Amino acid sequence: MKTILIADSGSTKTAWCLVENGHQRTFRTQGISPYFQTPAQVQQILQTELVSQDPALLKVEELYFYGTGLLAEANARMVEDALQAVFTNTNISVTHDLMGAARGLCGHNPGIVSILGTGSNSCYYNGTAIVKNNPGLGYILGDEGSGAYLGKHILQYYLYNSFDDELKFKFEAKFNTSRDEILENVYRKPLANRYLASFASFLSENRGHFLVENILEDGFNEFFFNHLYKYRESWTFPLHFTGGVASSFQDVLQELCNLYELQLGTIARSPLEGLVRYHSMLS
């Protein structure tokens, strides 16, 4: 069996799994995104955050990288070149995170696959290929149901003074920030999507409050309406979800599937475990 390294990369973090002689080892680095990082920065992340944990990783025979923003061919090529500059003797395959989610959650079975993490995306996967994809528009115009989308609405509620005294007190105690600091991070500093998504944890910590439930229901309803409803296959095949947001709010997804008479499939924080199974069968 070949020694393989598999990566599931989002905007915020990357999970890596080394499969060698039937054994697995996992690693973590920050997210890799061609929209926010240069090739040199990607190489630096690989060297200082990944290879530094175990230089023997450079000897892997095959590397499968699934990442955000890689639907565009130019972006995929940039990331592949950065990987190849570090893993010089490795056979490298680079594709987008949506394919990783589809293979990891569905294997060789058809289904509707959604990513709800820092950003959001969805597709219909026929068991072999992604047949339909309602394109995402990023955290400014789209990303409904994502951490960035939910975080943006939390900040809107706070800055518009829509929180009641209880939630306002909890928000200020947790984040200790100001209007000027928020606007500076959103409009002037890099990686605004990660910054916005960092506020999503406030929702999971305050479940049951009607304003929190409103933000969650509105965010996920927007995702269902603008994306999942666009696939007629949503009423034929199960709906699978992956990502930290999906994992944290499984009950809301279940309620919406029940409400709209849709079949809920697997919800997993990461598709990595499924990807290990998928590629281990092929190697």
Secondary structure, 3 states (H helix, E strand, C coil): CCCEEEEEECCCEEEEEEEECCEEEEEEEECCCCCCCCHHHHHHHHHHHHHHHCHHHHHCCEEEEEECCCCCHHHHHHHHHHHHHHCCCCEEEEEEHHHHHHHHHHCCCCEEEEEECCCEEEEEECCCCEEECCCCCHHHHCCCCCHHHHHHHHHHHHHCCCCCHHHHHHHHHHHCCCHHHHHHHHHCCCCHHHHHHCCCHHHHCCCCCHHHHHHHHHHHHHHHHHCHHHCHHHHCCCEEEECHHHHHCHHHHHHHHHHCCCCEEEEECCCHHHHHHHHHHHC
